[in-house]
Amino acid sequence: MYKVLITNHFKRQLKGLAKKDANLKDVLTNKLLNFSKNQAIHTGSGIYKIRLARSGQGKSGGYRLYVYMFEIEGYLTPICIHAKNKRELIKLHETLEHLSKVKEEVRLMVN
């Protein structure tokens, strides 16, 4: 089981999506607390992609959540989320930019 850290960077992304989907925070919390590497897609550099279903629409109308795993420290932190109907893919350089911002916040939170 991982310790979940939620950064302000991620909260800002989640805020707009959560206004449109009242169940998103519950679905997200459940996925993070029950995270398993076997149910996620490893994209490299400790980043995993998780598909989240949207209420009444299933996974095809859902979200993509990217999380970063601090393997040694046992932390799991979401780095970005987006609705699949707004954007199919996120580019690697964008993911790495989000990761950089999240890592900085996590360092401040943990230390």
One Martini backbone bead per residue (centre of mass of N, CA, C, O) as a GRO file, in nm:
protein
  111
    1MET     BB    1   0.098   0.036   0.021
    2TYR     BB    2   0.041   0.370  -0.042
    3LYS     BB    3   0.124   0.697  -0.013
    4VAL     BB    4  -0.080   0.973  -0.062
    5LEU     BB    5  -0.012   1.261  -0.272
    6ILE     BB    6  -0.151   1.591  -0.292
    7THR     BB    7  -0.124   1.848  -0.503
    8ASN     BB    8  -0.184   2.163  -0.618
    9HIS     BB    9  -0.145   2.105  -0.914
   10PHE     BB   10  -0.366   1.883  -0.922
   11LYS     BB   11  -0.608   2.033  -0.797
   12ARG     BB   12  -0.642   2.233  -1.034
   13GLN     BB   13  -0.721   2.016  -1.244
   14LEU     BB   14  -0.963   1.883  -1.084
   15LYS     BB   15  -1.167   2.111  -1.035
   16GLY     BB   16  -1.305   2.132  -1.318
   17LEU     BB   17  -1.392   1.830  -1.340
   18ALA     BB   18  -1.557   1.810  -1.066
   19LYS     BB   19  -1.789   2.004  -1.150
   20LYS     BB   20  -1.896   1.791  -1.380
   21ASP     BB   21  -1.812   1.546  -1.164
   22ALA     BB   22  -1.917   1.433  -0.860
   23ASN     BB   23  -1.756   1.135  -0.861
   24LEU     BB   24  -1.450   1.173  -0.914
   25LYS     BB   25  -1.321   1.182  -0.629
   26ASP     BB   26  -1.407   0.895  -0.548
   27VAL     BB   27  -1.274   0.740  -0.779
   28LEU     BB   28  -0.990   0.845  -0.731
   29THR     BB   29  -0.950   0.755  -0.440
   30ASN     BB   30  -0.991   0.454  -0.492
   31LYS     BB   31  -0.759   0.413  -0.696
   32LEU     BB   32  -0.526   0.512  -0.513
   33LEU     BB   33  -0.575   0.317  -0.265
   34ASN     BB   34  -0.587   0.060  -0.500
   35PHE     BB   35  -0.317   0.045  -0.622
   36SER     BB   36  -0.190  -0.126  -0.923
   37LYS     BB   37   0.041  -0.215  -1.151
   38ASN     BB   38  -0.143  -0.432  -1.306
   39GLN     BB   39  -0.377  -0.189  -1.367
   40ALA     BB   40  -0.148  -0.040  -1.518
   41ILE     BB   41   0.036   0.180  -1.729
   42HIS     BB   42   0.359   0.183  -1.823
   43THR     BB   43   0.553   0.481  -1.940
   44GLY     BB   44   0.779   0.550  -1.756
   45SER     BB   45   0.962   0.690  -1.501
   46GLY     BB   46   0.726   0.601  -1.284
   47ILE     BB   47   0.482   0.611  -1.482
   48TYR     BB   48   0.120   0.592  -1.466
   49LYS     BB   49  -0.172   0.471  -1.629
   50ILE     BB   50  -0.519   0.555  -1.568
   51ARG     BB   51  -0.844   0.444  -1.595
   52LEU     BB   52  -1.146   0.635  -1.575
   53ALA     BB   53  -1.466   0.635  -1.498
   54ARG     BB   54  -1.772   0.764  -1.591
   55SER     BB   55  -2.068   0.839  -1.507
   56GLY     BB   56  -2.256   0.650  -1.740
   57GLN     BB   57  -1.984   0.599  -1.959
   58GLY     BB   58  -1.735   0.486  -1.876
   59LYS     BB   59  -1.416   0.466  -2.013
   60SER     BB   60  -1.465   0.612  -2.292
   61GLY     BB   61  -1.580   0.878  -2.110
   62GLY     BB   62  -1.337   0.939  -1.940
   63TYR     BB   63  -1.022   0.913  -1.781
   64ARG     BB   64  -0.684   1.028  -1.740
   65LEU     BB   65  -0.434   0.904  -1.520
   66TYR     BB   66  -0.132   1.029  -1.376
   67VAL     BB   67   0.130   0.860  -1.202
   68TYR     BB   68   0.371   0.869  -0.934
   69MET     BB   69   0.639   0.657  -0.818
   70PHE     BB   70   0.799   0.632  -0.504
   71GLU     BB   71   0.950   0.354  -0.441
   72ILE     BB   72   1.128   0.397  -0.185
   73GLU     BB   73   0.910   0.575  -0.010
   74GLY     BB   74   0.596   0.493  -0.087
   75TYR     BB   75   0.484   0.693  -0.303
   76LEU     BB   76   0.180   0.845  -0.439
   77THR     BB   77   0.125   1.067  -0.728
   78PRO     BB   78  -0.056   1.279  -0.893
   79ILE     BB   79  -0.001   1.471  -1.205
   80CYS     BB   80  -0.249   1.402  -1.412
   81ILE     BB   81  -0.564   1.507  -1.578
   82HIS     BB   82  -0.806   1.388  -1.831
   83ALA     BB   83  -1.037   1.405  -2.070
   84LYS     BB   84  -1.103   1.202  -2.340
   85ASN     BB   85  -1.307   1.394  -2.500
   86LYS     BB   86  -1.082   1.635  -2.514
   87ARG     BB   87  -0.830   1.419  -2.489
   88GLU     BB   88  -0.648   1.150  -2.585
   89LEU     BB   89  -0.351   1.268  -2.558
   90ILE     BB   90  -0.035   1.290  -2.397
   91LYS     BB   91   0.259   1.422  -2.398
   92LEU     BB   92   0.563   1.359  -2.273
   93HIS     BB   93   0.655   1.653  -2.210
   94GLU     BB   94   0.402   1.716  -2.039
   95THR     BB   95   0.438   1.502  -1.825
   96LEU     BB   96   0.722   1.603  -1.733
   97GLU     BB   97   0.625   1.881  -1.641
   98HIS     BB   98   0.434   1.782  -1.425
   99LEU     BB   99   0.643   1.616  -1.268
  100SER     BB  100   0.827   1.848  -1.186
  101LYS     BB  101   0.617   2.003  -1.016
  102VAL     BB  102   0.544   1.770  -0.823
  103LYS     BB  103   0.824   1.705  -0.706
  104GLU     BB  104   0.864   1.976  -0.570
  105GLU     BB  105   0.619   1.958  -0.380
  106VAL     BB  106   0.695   1.691  -0.242
  107ARG     BB  107   0.957   1.781  -0.113
  108LEU     BB  108   0.815   1.991   0.072
  109MET     BB  109   0.620   1.787   0.217
  110VAL     BB  110   0.836   1.572   0.327
  111ASN     BB  111   1.062   1.782   0.459
   0.00000   0.00000   0.00000
